[in-house]
């Protein structure tokens, strides 16, 4: 069965029985996708609000839509954050695209000591904008109601803090003795037995660190393990930094039950 295409709309506009989809998203829906009266599409704010809609009429470069149902999609649990060392050339966008498509919840660019590429000044701002644009387009392609957060570029000290606060702090390292396939994930929060109204559980967070082409330096490895990070290997082969995060996140998504 073909799923409905997804378009982005600010949350404040998803508050009534009808919506006009205009601007760049409306032009794409009307002129590129050529959606017709009666066809289905979904609108999302990228933060869990999803409006299931049908086209009522075409308005040139915009579409008037009827909201059939407004859904609040629960945040994924466990939450998966990938710290991605800056790769060379355009491989960063490739990593962001594929990690977004499979369901990663946050991507943190990391300026590692051995990263060939470094984000500074205007170049850094443009690169970050490309990562965020790539994540937005991949989220629509993957029909996601929750879009991944793309953080500002992080230092090694900031990455260590992320690991220290994670329920499962994971480092990909080719010399690790433990296999990622054997990782034991933290259990979900226990259900309340009080009989009262139960608060929504806090998402467990897995933080996965992917090193650069030259690998994680000894100093970085020391800082991360001191913060509680645990090294794991993927298997007998060595993956590029731009593909390792996607492969590892796929293992974690399967083991966590999110792909059930």
LINVEN-V434090 format. One record per run of one state. SS is the DSSP state (helix for helix, strand for strand, loop for the rest). FROM is the first residue (numbers start at 0). LEN is the number of residues. If there is no record, write none. Layout:
BEGIN
ss=SS from=FROM len=LEN
ss=SS from=FROM len=LEN
END
This chain:
BEGIN
ss=loop from=0 len=4
ss=strand from=4 len=4
ss=loop from=8 len=2
ss=helix from=10 len=3
ss=loop from=13 len=4
ss=strand from=17 len=4
ss=loop from=21 len=1
ss=helix from=22 len=10
ss=loop from=32 len=7
ss=strand from=39 len=5
ss=loop from=44 len=2
ss=strand from=46 len=1
ss=loop from=47 len=1
ss=strand from=48 len=10
ss=loop from=58 len=4
ss=strand from=62 len=10
ss=loop from=72 len=6
ss=strand from=78 len=7
ss=loop from=85 len=5
ss=helix from=90 len=12
ss=loop from=102 len=3
ss=strand from=105 len=5
ss=loop from=110 len=10
ss=helix from=120 len=21
ss=loop from=141 len=4
ss=strand from=145 len=1
ss=loop from=146 len=2
ss=strand from=148 len=6
ss=loop from=154 len=1
ss=helix from=155 len=9
ss=loop from=164 len=3
ss=strand from=167 len=5
ss=loop from=172 len=6
ss=strand from=178 len=1
ss=helix from=179 len=3
ss=loop from=182 len=22
ss=strand from=204 len=6
ss=loop from=210 len=7
ss=helix from=217 len=9
ss=loop from=226 len=3
ss=strand from=229 len=4
ss=loop from=233 len=7
ss=helix from=240 len=16
ss=loop from=256 len=4
END
